[in-house]
Amino acid sequence: MARYNYDIAVVGAGSAGLTAARLARWFGKRVVLIDKVRLGGDCLHYGCVPSKALIKASRVAYESRTADRWGLEPHDARADLGRVNARVADVIARVGALDDAAALAEHGVEVALGQTRFLDAHTLQVGDRRVSAKYVLLATGSSPAVPDIPGLAGSGVLTNEDVFSLDRLPPRLAVLGGGPVGAELAQALARLGSEVTVLTRAAGLLPRDDPDLVALLTAQFATEGITVHGGVDVHAVRRDRADLVVTIEGRSDLRVDQILCATGRRPNVADLDLAVAGVEHGPDGVQVDDRLRTTAEHIYAAGDVTGGPAYTHFAGYQAAHAVRNIVVPGSAAFDPGALPAVTFTDPEVARVGRADDGTAYGILRFPYSRHERALTDGESVGLIKILVGRDRRILGAHVAGHNAGELIDELTLAMNRKLTVDHIVGSIHAYPTYSFALPIALHEYATTQRPSRALRLGRLLARLT
């Protein structure tokens, strides 16, 4: 009789957990995928999927009002947030069906739902049943963190876990936090009709992104009537009849109808009884080594619960590596390589690799006003900024503009495969795509700013013939 019910128990059924369960089963392991309530995690229910569905609706509304950009009659598309969020719920259901319990069962992955905690290092209580496993992978994700501001908790504050179930659009909305979640939701709800004010402790929007790109987004926010107050501290929130009054240091009070908090995340570790299993954790999450092992050598962790970058694609990649270390002899250190990040505002803001700290050998700047496909689409607000090293490899890339998230993937691949500027220039790109701007921009760099030795020699030979 087997000592354990399963080879691997995966706790948490978000991006990391789903990836891990499928891959472990592909390796032929007995797998159980555990979650407290349902499959899909934050990304499916409160993050990537619903936010992009909401953003699409808001973009349609905005483009309807600004249709004269394309020679069309503008139309004020009035937003019914209840109807918009009904479509959001439908999208969640359709995406969720791609990885539901039935689909996983076809691949031999068992699903167990229920409140979960460790009974010992190899045994978990899941609802009313016990599960034992030789290995455990923790992938419980993270939740929105609401700061301890007097009056905020009792104000009916919204987070990304509430906004997609709203039936009515807040007439006046304060967004606390100017990072990716705050910026995306602020613009989306403003385009649907809310009067939005963003309050952030950082100097402005997206503090981790390149200032040249953030300036374009900030200007777009101003054009759309979205107010951004950077470098501010919210001291308190109080109710004054129908209004919520936000007290801001050094500024006049702000009166709003609702507050959306997007100030950060906290790892989901409560109620798991990790100490029983010998797993150490702190405010930043579960402690892991470079093999993704916790302080219990048979328990691994991946995704937001480790306190690393809170990206779906990072969580899935990390989970796959953890499974590889569990099932394949000879563990390997985790190295994500160049990690792209995208904020899906309009313009989109994307980055990968090194920031512009003044040490790059060469810097390429290519504005969307010279981007032929962007001009045909009426999307001329944007900038491609690429940092190049002496070896002509890309050190970092920053893109703001329409489809920036699509452009950053090619640049990420180039960095991870150690391709040079000349490799991208020498690869034929379909015209007129957005990515066609990359070889055009890099060709200018290669032939004017920093021509390669081969180009210089070719030009010399051409002059001699």
N, C-alpha and C positions, 0 to 999 in steps of 0.2 A: 504494500500500500504506500502511495506517495506521502511523503511527510507533509507536503503543503498542497492546498487546493489548486494553487496556481503557481506558475513560474514567476509571473510579474503581475503585481497589482498597481494600476495607474490611478492615482487619486487626483481627480480634477479632469473634467471633460471639455476643456476649452481647446484652443489651437494646439498647445503643447501636448495635452493629454490625448487628443484624437490622433495626432501624428504618431505619438509613441505607441499607442495601442495597435494601430494599423501596422506599423513597422515591426513591432515585436511579434505580431501574429504572422507576418510574412516570413520571419525567421523561424517559424514553427513553434513558438512558445505558447503555453497556455496563459491566456491574458484575461483579466477582468478590468473593466473600465468603470471607475466609481465616481459618482458625483452626488452632491447634496440633493439637488432638485431635478435637473434636466441637463441634456447635452448641449454643447455649443459655447458655453462660457461667456465672458464679457464681450468678446468680439462679436459674436452672433447676436446677442440679445440687447446689449447696451452700448456697443462700440462701433467697430468698423462698418458692419453691415447696415444697421439702422441710420447711422450718421451719414453715410454716403447716399442712402435713399432720400433722406431729408434734404441733403445738400443738392441733389438733383432737382427735387421739386422747387427749391428756392432759386436755383439757377434758371429754371424755366420761367418762373415768375419774373425774375429780373430781366431776362432777355425779352420777355413780352413787353415790359415797360420801356425797354431801350431798343426796340426793334428798328427804329429809324437808322441805327448803325448799318443795317443791311438793306436799306431802302424800302422797308416795310412800315406799315401803319402800327404805331405803338398801341398796346392794349394793356390796361391795368388789370392784371389777373389777381382778383381778390382771393386771399388764402383762407381756406377753412382748415385749420390745423387738425381738427378731428378727422377730416377726410384724408389729409396728407398722412397723418399717422396711421390711419387704417391701411393705406398702401404700404407704409413702412412695416406694419405687422405682417402683411401678406408676403413681403419680400423676406422677412425673417423666417417665416414658415417655409417658403420655397427653398431658401438656402439651407435651412436646417434639415430639410428632407434628404439632402444629399449625403448626410452623415448621421442619420437617425439610428435608433437601436436595431431596426430591421436590416438596414444596409450594413451595419457592423456585424450583425449576426451571420450574414451571408459569408463574411470573411472569417467567421469563427471567433469573433470578439464578444465576450459576454458583458452585459451592462448591469450594474447594480446601483440603485439610487437610494439615498437615505443619509441622514446625519451620520458623519463618519468620525471615528476617533480610534487611536491606537489602544489596544489592550495589552500588548507587549510588542517586542521588536519586530515580530513577523505576523501579528494578528490584528485585524481591524474589525471593529464593530460597525456595520453598515446598516442603519435602520434596525431591523429586528433579526438580522443574520450576522454570522461571523465569517470572515474571509481570512484565509492564511495564504501567504505568498513567500517564496524564497527571496524575491527582490521586490522593492517598492519604489515607485517613481512618484514624487510629489510634484503636482502641476496644478496647484489650487488657485493660481492667479492672484489678482489684487482687486481692491475696491476703492471707490473714491474716498479721499480723506477730507473731511470738513474741518476747517481750522477752529480753534477754540476762541471765537469772537463773541463777546457778550451779546446775547439776544439772537444770534444767528441760528442756532439749533432750533429755537422755538418759532422761527419766522416762516416755517414751511419751505425752507430752502430746497431748491432743486439740485440734482446732480444729473450726470448722464444716465443714471438708472431710472430717472423719472420723466425726463423731457420727452421721450418718445411715446409716452402714454397720455400726454396732455390733450385735452379736447378743445381748449381755447388758447389763443395766442395771447401772451401777456402784453398789454398795451405798452408798458414801460418795464424794461428788464435791465437789471444790473448783472453783469458777468464778472465774477471774481476769478481772476487768473487770465493771463494773456498767452498761455502756451498753446500747443496744437488743439487740444479739446476746446478750450475757451474761445480761441480764434475761429475755429470752424463753426461752432454752434452760434457764436455771436453774429457772424455774417449770415448764416442760414436763417436765423430767426428775424434778423433785421430785414432781409430781403422778402420775407413772408409778411412783414408788416409791423414788427415790434420796434419801439424806439429803444435802442440798445446803448448802454454805457459800459465799457470795459474798464475794470479797476485792477491794476496789477502792481505788485511790489517791484518788479523788474522795471528797467528804464522804459520799456515799451513792449510791443508784441514779440513773440518768438525769440526769447533771449539767446537761444542756442544757435540761431541761424545767422547767416552772413548779413551784416548791417546794410549792404547795398541792396540785398533782396528784400529785407524787411521794410526798407524805405518805400519800395514799390507797393507792398501790401498795405502799409500804413496810409499811403496816399489814396489807395483805392477805398479803404475804410472811410476816410474823410469825404471822398466823393459820394459815397453811399449814405452819408449822414450818421455813421457810427462813431461815437465819441470814445476816445481812448485816453485814460489818465494813467500814465506810468509813474513809477517811483512813489506810490502812495500806500499808506497803511489804513486799513479799515479798523476803526476802534470799537464800534458797536453798531447794533441794529435794534431798532425799536418800532413798535406799532403805533401809528397815530391815525386812528379811525381806519379809513380804507387804505391808507398808505403805509408802506414800509419805509422808514427813514434810516438811511445809511450815513453814519458819522465817519468822516474822512479827515485825517490829520491835515491841518493846514488848508482845508478847502471847505466850501459850503456843503451843508448836508445835501444828500441826494435822495429824492423821493421817487420810489418805484412801486410797481405792483407785485413783482416777484424778483427773487434773486437766484441766479444759477451759479453754483460753486464748481470751479474747475481748477483747483489749486494743487492737485497732486493725487497720488495713490498710496495705499498701504497694502502690504502683503497679507493674504488670507491665511493666517496660521491659528487663529483663535479656535478653541474647542476641539483641536485635533489631538490634544494630549501628546505633543511631540516629545516631551521629556521622558515619557514612559518608554519611548522607542530609542532614546539616547540621541535625539536630534536637537542640536543647538540652533537657536534663532534669536534675532534681535529686531529692533525697529525697522531695519532695512530688509528683513526677510530671513530665509533659511540660509545658514552658512554652508557653502560648498567649496570644494577644492577645484583645481584646474581640470579634474576628471568629472566634475559635476556630482561627486559623492558628498553626502552630508557627513556629519560627525559619527553617524552609524554607517559602517562601510558597505552594507547591503542596501542602503536607502539612498537614492539619488534625487535630485531636484532640478527642475527646468522651468523657464518662463518667468513671469512677473514675481512669483513667490521667492525667487532668489535675489530680488532687488536690482536686477540688471535692467537694461533698456526695455521699456514697456511697449514692445512692438509685436504684433502677431507673427510676423515673419521671423523675428528673432527667436520667439518662444518655440515655434515649430522646428527651427533649425537646431536649437539647443536640445530639444527633446529627442530628436533623431540621433544626435551625438551621444546623449545619455544612454539610449537603447543600444547603440553600437558598443558602448563600453560595458554594458551589462552582458550582452550575449556573445560578443566576439572576443576570443582570447587576446590579451595584450591591449590594455586600455591606452587611450591617446588623450593628450591635452586638448581642451576645447579652444578653438581659434575661429571666431566668426569671420575673420578677414575684414574687408571693407564692408561696412554696414550702412545701407541707405535708410534715410528717413524722409517721409513726405507729409506735409500738412496740406490738406485738401481744401484750402481756401480758394478764392478767385482773386488774384492769380495763385496757382499752386506754388508751394515753396518746398524745394527738395534739396537734400545735401548728402554727400558721402565723402568720407576721408577728412583730410586736414582742413582746418579753418585758415582763412587768410590772415596769418600772423606776421606778414612782412618778410618771411624767410624763403618763400618760393623763388625758384630760379626765374620763372616766367609766369605771367598771369595773362590769360586771354579773357577779354570781355566782348561778348557778342549780343547786342540788344535785339529784342524781338522786332523792333522797328525795321530791321534788315532781314527778318525771317520771312521768307516768301510765303510759306503756308500760313503763318500767323497773320500776314497781311490779307490774304484771301478770306480768312475766317473772321476778320475784324478783331483779332486778339493781339494787338501790337504792344500791349503792356507786358514787358518781361525782359529778362536778362539771363544769359548763359555766362557763367564765370568759372573758368577752369584753371587750376594751379598745376604747373608742370615743373618737374625736377630736371636736373642737369642731364640725367640719362634719358630724357624725353618721355618718361613715364608720368602718368597722372598721379599727383599727390592728393588732390581733392577736387571736388566739383560741386558747384552750387547753381541751381537753376530756379528762377521764378518765372512763372508764365503758364499759359495753357499747356496741359499735358506734360508739365515738368516731371511728374512722377513716372511717366513712361520714358522720358529722356534719361533720367538718372540711372535706370537699370542697365543701359548699355555702358554707361560710364563706370558703374560698379563692376560689371563684368570685366571691363578693360583693366581696372585696378587689380581685381583678384587674379586675373590671368597674366598680370604684369605686361600688358600690351603698351606699346608706345603711341605717341601722337601719329606716327607714320603708319601704324597698323590700321588705325581708324580711317585715316585719309585714304589708304589704299584699298579699303573695302567698299564695294559699290552699295550705296543706299538707295532705296526706291524714292523716286520723286513723284509728287510733292508731299512727302511725309514730314512730320515735325522733326524726326530724327535726322532728316537730310541736312538740317542746320549744323549738325556736329562735324561732319567732314568739311563742310564749307568753312566753318569757323576755325577748325584746326588746320585746314590748308593755308589759311591766311597766316596763322601763327607759324606754320612750318616754312613758309616761303618768305616771310617778311621779318618777323621778330627774331626767330631762332631757326634759320635754315640748317638742315642736317648736313653732315660732311658729304654725303652722297649727292645731295641737291647742289651744294656749292661746287663740287667737282663737275657735275653734269652741266651746270651753267657755264663753267669755265671752258669745258670741252666744246659746248655749243658755240661759244664766241670764237673759238679757234677754227671752226669749220666753215 
